[in-house]
Amino acid sequence: MVLKKGAATLANRRRLPTALRAVLGYYADTGVFDYGSLSLKSEIDERTERMLDDVYDRIEAALAEEFGHPVAFSYDTKLILPARLTLGYVYRAARQDADTDPVGDDIATGVPPVEDAALDAESPTLSPRERVVRAEQMTRLSIEALVDGDMRDAINDVEFEDFEVDFEGAKRWSESEADRRRVAKIAQQALQTHLDGLLADLPDSVAEAYQWAVDYSEAHQDRDDYFRGLMEAAEAGDEDAIDAVREEYKFAEYDEPPATLSPAEQDLPYSKSQYARVGVIYDGMLDLYRLAGLDIDDDFAKAIVLAIIGAQVWLDDVDDYADDRAEGQLTPVTAEYLLRPDDRAAYGHVVDITEQYLDLAKEYATAADSPLTGIAVEYIYRSGEPDVLPGHS
């Protein structure tokens, strides 16, 4: 008890690195301290960075062909965190089941033979090494799909600041919006073409699982203009619009309740809208691992989906509040400032809603024996900057 209290005190010291505060905070909250998770995180980061480099090499080749100059390219995205955590989850479990380390120096390339029978309880049990290989292959596939999807959203939203290029002194590059759009489209098209080829070589069940998640998310995006209209009317004081924000956005009912979330979790504030916005993409990602014959625990899946919803609100929506409010973008954060009587009440509810999602995610991560995921959830929480919101003090 004394150690946990001391860890909680240290975790609240902002002068300490956030990563250390996350480890201490997770221990203080759950009593779980797993030193191996620290080295596992470094290992996973290094291996997935190499996978990202493969993605960027493909893009650089396409850009060099288009512009006639060597190009250095990178893309700033946080969306691959769940893929990293899933790879770490498989590594940890495979090592626990193996006599010798099943994780080799080389990262498996390509995609595994995937069959519908992998979902059958009678399917052959994979060895620890086979699980590692398939996890690496599905992580590589997932990273490319996640970056491709994020780039599509950035292009649709005319947000090109995360596309970083260096044309090595080429004078044709002006960094105008037109140039950035051109680079973004070439980069995304290069990934889409390669991804389509990968999916075409896999059984239909894999492509169908991927497409289902994409379609589910896009159906929510298609309602963006409608939600913007609700927000505009609510800003003007329209009580019917305010009621609609509450009933159709905050507490909307699922048409297709996801099996990953319990009925209580489906009733959480903004559950339907945020599951469709971000959660379903990672639910679909985990299905790809399952289709490859990997055992992804239900508790781990819940931890990932709930954590990514919490992260979207706590990191992106909080940080973007001022811009979203000015541009009429309905998010859980802007919605709370429409639904509450004052800024202080809205701020309190944003914090409370975030903590509901992240606390549940930590509980499920602990139940799934994935301290790396629990620490990541704690890191998300301690990385937030809610003091940018009105009413924080």
C-alpha positions as MATLAB code, in Angstrom:
seq = 'MVLKKGAATLANRRRLPTALRAVLGYYADTGVFDYGSLSLKSEIDERTERMLDDVYDRIEAALAEEFGHPVAFSYDTKLILPARLTLGYVYRAARQDADTDPVGDDIATGVPPVEDAALDAESPTLSPRERVVRAEQMTRLSIEALVDGDMRDAINDVEFEDFEVDFEGAKRWSESEADRRRVAKIAQQALQTHLDGLLADLPDSVAEAYQWAVDYSEAHQDRDDYFRGLMEAAEAGDEDAIDAVREEYKFAEYDEPPATLSPAEQDLPYSKSQYARVGVIYDGMLDLYRLAGLDIDDDFAKAIVLAIIGAQVWLDDVDDYADDRAEGQLTPVTAEYLLRPDDRAAYGHVVDITEQYLDLAKEYATAADSPLTGIAVEYIYRSGEPDVLPGHS';
ca = [
       0.000    0.000    0.000;
       2.837    2.403    0.891;
       4.575    1.660   -2.418;
       1.376    2.280   -4.383;
       0.801    5.590   -2.607;
       4.361    6.631   -3.315;
       3.961    5.661   -6.961;
       0.751    7.698   -7.178;
       2.546   10.741   -5.739;
       5.398   10.441   -8.217;
       3.010    9.848  -11.112;
       1.449   13.252  -10.463;
       4.746   15.110  -10.684;
       4.672   16.790  -14.072;
       8.433   17.306  -14.102;
       8.947   13.570  -14.560;
       8.826   12.104  -18.080;
       5.305   11.150  -19.131;
       6.366    7.577  -19.918;
       7.657    7.094  -16.366;
       4.560    8.717  -14.885;
       2.437    6.301  -16.917;
       4.277    3.264  -15.520;
       3.964    4.575  -11.979;
       0.331    5.587  -12.443;
      -0.636    2.190  -13.809;
       1.083    0.472  -10.880;
      -0.603    2.809   -8.380;
      -3.997    2.110   -9.931;
      -3.738   -1.651  -10.485;
      -0.836   -2.945   -8.416;
       0.701   -4.336  -11.612;
       4.355   -3.605  -12.296;
       5.918   -5.548  -15.130;
       9.482   -4.485  -15.851;
       9.500   -6.586  -19.001;
       6.843   -4.323  -20.528;
       9.369   -1.484  -20.669;
      11.822   -3.466  -22.786;
       8.917   -4.913  -24.799;
       7.752   -1.397  -25.688;
      11.192   -0.469  -26.990;
      11.341   -3.658  -29.013;
       7.872   -3.163  -30.499;
       8.564    0.486  -31.317;
      11.769   -0.450  -33.140;
      10.136   -3.256  -35.127;
       7.070   -1.268  -36.144;
       9.247    1.678  -37.134;
      10.953   -0.666  -39.574;
       7.529   -1.603  -40.912;
       6.674    2.081  -41.294;
       9.933    2.602  -43.148;
       8.792   -0.020  -45.664;
       5.579    1.949  -46.176;
       7.475    5.218  -46.631;
       9.950    3.606  -49.045;
       7.027    2.701  -51.281;
       5.752    6.272  -51.156;
       9.197    7.759  -51.779;
       9.563    5.647  -54.901;
       6.204    6.874  -56.215;
       7.072   10.512  -55.464;
      10.510   10.227  -57.062;
       8.926    8.826  -60.204;
       6.348   11.620  -60.286;
       8.735   14.538  -59.635;
      11.969   13.188  -61.092;
      13.915   13.839  -57.884;
      14.899   11.741  -54.845;
      12.413   12.365  -52.058;
      12.520   11.804  -48.293;
       9.014   11.252  -46.908;
       7.437   10.742  -43.501;
       3.938   11.037  -42.120;
       3.040   11.956  -38.562;
       0.332    9.597  -37.325;
      -0.602    8.249  -33.895;
      -3.108    5.791  -35.302;
      -0.802    2.781  -35.423;
      -0.583    2.521  -31.615;
      -3.226   -0.270  -31.430;
      -1.301   -2.294  -34.023;
       1.833   -1.892  -31.915;
      -0.013   -2.983  -28.783;
      -1.485   -6.019  -30.541;
       1.938   -7.124  -31.747;
       3.248   -6.721  -28.198;
       0.297   -8.714  -26.866;
       1.077  -11.629  -29.199;
       4.824  -11.453  -28.504;
       4.229  -11.614  -24.753;
       1.821  -14.545  -24.944;
       4.000  -16.480  -27.424;
       7.066  -16.052  -25.231;
       5.170  -17.323  -22.205;
       4.291  -20.486  -24.135;
       7.725  -21.139  -25.662;
      10.879  -22.789  -24.338;
      13.078  -20.549  -26.487;
      12.413  -17.018  -27.711;
      10.062  -17.297  -30.724;
      10.762  -13.701  -31.807;
      13.510  -13.721  -34.422;
      15.752  -10.915  -35.568;
      14.052  -10.681  -38.945;
      10.523   -9.365  -39.368;
       8.254  -11.597  -41.406;
       7.205  -10.091  -44.727;
       4.202  -10.658  -46.951;
       0.906  -11.946  -45.622;
       0.100  -15.342  -44.121;
      -2.108  -17.995  -45.655;
      -5.456  -17.058  -44.151;
      -8.438  -19.371  -44.185;
     -11.946  -19.125  -42.791;
     -11.134  -22.322  -40.913;
      -8.863  -20.267  -38.673;
     -12.022  -19.202  -36.832;
     -13.023  -22.815  -36.305;
     -12.325  -24.276  -32.881;
     -11.056  -27.397  -34.640;
      -8.380  -25.525  -36.603;
      -4.758  -26.551  -35.915;
      -3.052  -24.842  -33.003;
      -0.257  -22.531  -34.102;
       3.157  -22.824  -32.521;
       4.551  -19.777  -30.674;
       6.836  -19.052  -33.650;
       3.957  -19.332  -36.121;
       1.916  -16.931  -33.989;
       4.775  -14.422  -33.994;
       5.191  -14.658  -37.765;
       1.493  -14.186  -38.447;
       1.262  -11.324  -35.952;
       4.144   -9.559  -37.673;
       2.537  -10.072  -41.072;
      -0.854   -8.790  -39.932;
       0.764   -5.857  -38.126;
       2.551   -4.869  -41.337;
      -0.738   -5.122  -43.242;
      -2.621   -3.214  -40.536;
      -0.063   -0.400  -40.404;
      -0.354    0.157  -44.142;
      -4.158    0.106  -43.945;
      -4.235    2.499  -40.976;
      -1.853    4.984  -42.590;
      -3.826    4.791  -45.838;
      -7.082    5.509  -44.004;
      -5.561    8.381  -42.044;
      -4.203    9.913  -45.247;
      -7.636    9.687  -46.870;
      -9.156   11.577  -43.953;
      -6.412   14.216  -44.087;
      -6.995   14.782  -47.805;
     -10.764   15.005  -47.302;
     -10.267   17.520  -44.474;
      -7.619   19.501  -46.423;
      -5.077   18.906  -43.646;
      -1.645   18.390  -45.170;
       0.659   19.457  -42.341;
       1.461   15.857  -41.379;
       2.839   15.048  -44.850;
       6.549   15.767  -44.482;
       8.734   15.795  -47.591;
      12.265   16.804  -48.470;
      12.981   17.157  -52.172;
      16.679   17.576  -51.481;
      16.882   21.089  -52.844;
      14.606   20.636  -55.849;
      13.381   24.079  -56.884;
      10.052   22.764  -58.165;
       8.804   22.292  -54.607;
       7.108   25.408  -53.225;
       5.190   23.909  -50.257;
       2.037   25.574  -51.560;
      -1.291   23.916  -50.765;
      -1.473   22.698  -54.356;
       1.952   21.031  -54.043;
       1.084   19.503  -50.687;
      -2.210   18.185  -52.040;
      -0.362   16.666  -54.994;
       2.124   14.922  -52.687;
      -0.669   13.719  -50.419;
      -2.647   12.218  -53.280;
       0.388   10.459  -54.751;
       1.306    9.061  -51.323;
      -2.194    7.811  -50.588;
      -2.664    6.352  -54.062;
       0.617    4.446  -53.788;
      -0.577    2.822  -50.568;
      -4.084    2.167  -51.823;
      -2.820    0.408  -54.937;
      -0.477   -1.814  -52.942;
      -3.098   -2.501  -50.271;
      -5.710   -3.444  -52.876;
      -3.229   -5.923  -54.319;
      -2.563   -7.487  -50.923;
      -6.252   -7.855  -50.160;
      -6.954   -9.289  -53.609;
      -4.498  -12.115  -52.879;
      -6.214  -13.003  -49.594;
      -9.424  -14.967  -49.062;
     -12.627  -12.965  -49.457;
     -13.269  -13.128  -45.712;
     -10.277  -10.876  -45.035;
     -11.223   -8.224  -47.591;
     -14.842   -8.373  -46.406;
     -13.827   -7.804  -42.777;
     -11.665   -4.849  -43.789;
     -14.332   -3.361  -46.064;
     -17.033   -3.778  -43.435;
     -15.069   -1.648  -40.984;
     -14.343    1.004  -43.632;
     -17.988    1.166  -44.745;
     -19.222    1.391  -41.151;
     -16.905    4.321  -40.457;
     -17.676    6.093  -43.731;
     -21.414    5.852  -43.050;
     -20.787    7.970  -39.958;
     -18.615   10.420  -41.904;
     -21.401   10.779  -44.454;
     -23.524   12.365  -41.700;
     -20.968   15.086  -41.044;
     -22.952   17.807  -42.824;
     -26.055   16.848  -40.861;
     -24.205   17.061  -37.546;
     -22.679   20.392  -38.554;
     -26.182   21.656  -39.206;
     -27.301   20.491  -35.769;
     -24.362   22.251  -34.168;
     -25.028   25.494  -36.000;
     -28.672   25.436  -34.897;
     -27.736   24.501  -31.340;
     -25.217   27.361  -31.201;
     -28.082   29.672  -32.156;
     -30.117   28.391  -29.206;
     -32.478   26.042  -31.051;
     -33.782   23.743  -28.297;
     -34.836   21.053  -30.771;
     -31.316   20.970  -32.154;
     -29.830   20.733  -28.677;
     -32.145   17.795  -27.932;
     -31.077   16.183  -31.217;
     -27.384   16.545  -30.297;
     -28.139   14.746  -27.047;
     -30.326   12.000  -28.529;
     -28.721   11.430  -31.940;
     -25.084   12.083  -31.101;
     -24.419   11.671  -27.396;
     -26.866    8.851  -26.613;
     -27.610    7.471  -30.076;
     -28.694    3.833  -30.204;
     -26.779    1.297  -32.246;
     -28.363   -0.095  -35.396;
     -25.783   -2.912  -35.354;
     -24.541   -3.335  -31.779;
     -20.858   -4.357  -31.880;
     -20.139   -7.672  -30.215;
     -16.935   -6.213  -28.772;
     -18.802   -3.857  -26.431;
     -21.188   -4.933  -23.678;
     -24.691   -3.390  -23.446;
     -23.434   -1.134  -20.637;
     -20.533    0.051  -22.799;
     -22.871    0.649  -25.708;
     -24.804    2.999  -23.396;
     -21.744    5.123  -22.560;
     -21.937    8.776  -23.679;
     -20.995    9.105  -27.367;
     -20.444    5.356  -27.676;
     -22.171    4.901  -31.031;
     -20.751    8.010  -32.694;
     -17.189    7.363  -31.507;
     -17.283    3.644  -32.202;
     -18.270    4.504  -35.775;
     -15.746    7.326  -35.960;
     -12.667    5.426  -34.728;
     -13.466    2.317  -32.705;
     -14.771    0.183  -35.546;
     -11.535    0.578  -37.511;
      -9.582   -1.109  -34.713;
     -12.299   -3.675  -34.134;
     -11.885   -4.551  -37.811;
      -8.103   -4.577  -37.422;
      -8.345   -7.146  -34.640;
     -10.586   -9.276  -36.844;
      -7.718   -9.477  -39.337;
      -5.499  -10.978  -36.643;
      -8.244  -13.445  -35.742;
      -8.704  -14.427  -39.376;
      -4.996  -15.203  -39.434;
      -5.619  -17.793  -36.729;
      -4.442  -15.695  -33.763;
      -6.244  -15.822  -30.442;
      -7.172  -12.250  -29.559;
      -8.767  -12.191  -26.123;
     -12.127  -10.388  -25.864;
     -10.855   -8.334  -22.929;
      -7.862   -7.188  -24.967;
     -10.157   -6.175  -27.841;
     -12.334   -4.158  -25.448;
      -9.237   -2.464  -24.036;
      -8.094   -1.408  -27.498;
     -11.471   -0.113  -28.702;
     -12.271    1.773  -25.487;
      -8.749    3.220  -25.277;
      -8.830    4.539  -28.823;
     -12.220    6.194  -28.239;
     -10.883    7.790  -25.059;
      -7.726    8.918  -26.839;
      -9.710   10.515  -29.664;
     -11.661   12.609  -27.182;
      -8.873   13.348  -24.692;
      -6.087   14.134  -27.127;
      -7.484   15.196  -30.499;
     -10.895   16.632  -29.616;
      -9.662   18.470  -26.534;
      -6.665   19.928  -28.398;
      -8.815   20.915  -31.385;
     -11.708   22.338  -29.357;
     -11.248   25.994  -30.345;
     -10.887   25.203  -34.059;
     -13.741   22.685  -34.022;
     -16.038   25.155  -32.291;
     -15.141   27.895  -34.775;
     -15.591   25.563  -37.761;
     -18.841   23.995  -36.572;
     -17.409   20.495  -36.068;
     -19.474   18.384  -33.691;
     -17.320   16.247  -31.384;
     -17.949   14.951  -27.858;
     -16.081   17.987  -26.542;
     -17.916   20.649  -28.549;
     -21.172   18.821  -27.821;
     -20.657   19.061  -24.057;
     -20.187   22.818  -24.327;
     -23.543   22.986  -26.115;
     -25.376   20.700  -23.709;
     -24.153   22.080  -20.376;
     -25.297   25.287  -18.643;
     -21.785   26.722  -18.310;
     -18.159   26.115  -19.227;
     -17.213   24.698  -15.834;
     -19.915   22.040  -16.023;
     -18.924   21.190  -19.611;
     -15.267   20.843  -18.625;
     -16.146   18.523  -15.760;
     -18.217   16.278  -18.008;
     -15.480   16.066  -20.656;
     -13.064   14.852  -17.966;
     -15.620   12.433  -16.535;
     -16.509   10.930  -19.926;
     -12.855   10.467  -20.833;
     -12.116    8.767  -17.537;
     -15.037    6.370  -18.020;
     -13.518    5.102  -21.264;
      -9.895    5.027  -20.136;
     -10.607    3.470  -16.728;
     -12.531    0.659  -18.409;
      -9.731    0.219  -20.938;
      -7.203   -0.190  -18.117;
      -9.418   -2.730  -16.358;
      -9.709   -4.804  -19.516;
      -5.978   -4.527  -20.243;
      -5.229   -5.893  -16.773;
      -7.783   -8.700  -17.208;
      -6.154   -9.593  -20.548;
      -2.699   -9.725  -18.902;
      -1.431   -6.937  -21.133;
       0.392   -4.454  -18.880;
       1.886   -2.822  -21.972;
      -1.633   -1.849  -23.031;
      -2.529   -0.690  -19.531;
       0.554    1.530  -19.407;
      -0.327    2.896  -22.871;
      -3.802    3.825  -21.619;
      -2.258    5.572  -18.632;
       0.117    7.369  -21.004;
      -2.840    8.586  -23.058;
      -4.487   10.020  -19.958;
      -1.346   11.733  -18.687;
      -0.597   13.179  -22.139;
      -3.860   15.120  -22.230;
      -3.917   18.883  -21.816;
      -7.457   19.667  -20.652;
      -6.400   23.059  -19.322;
      -6.795   24.384  -22.897;
     -10.566   24.059  -22.417;
     -12.795   26.809  -21.042;
     -13.888   26.249  -17.448;
     -10.860   24.246  -16.310;
     -10.246   26.453  -13.282;
];
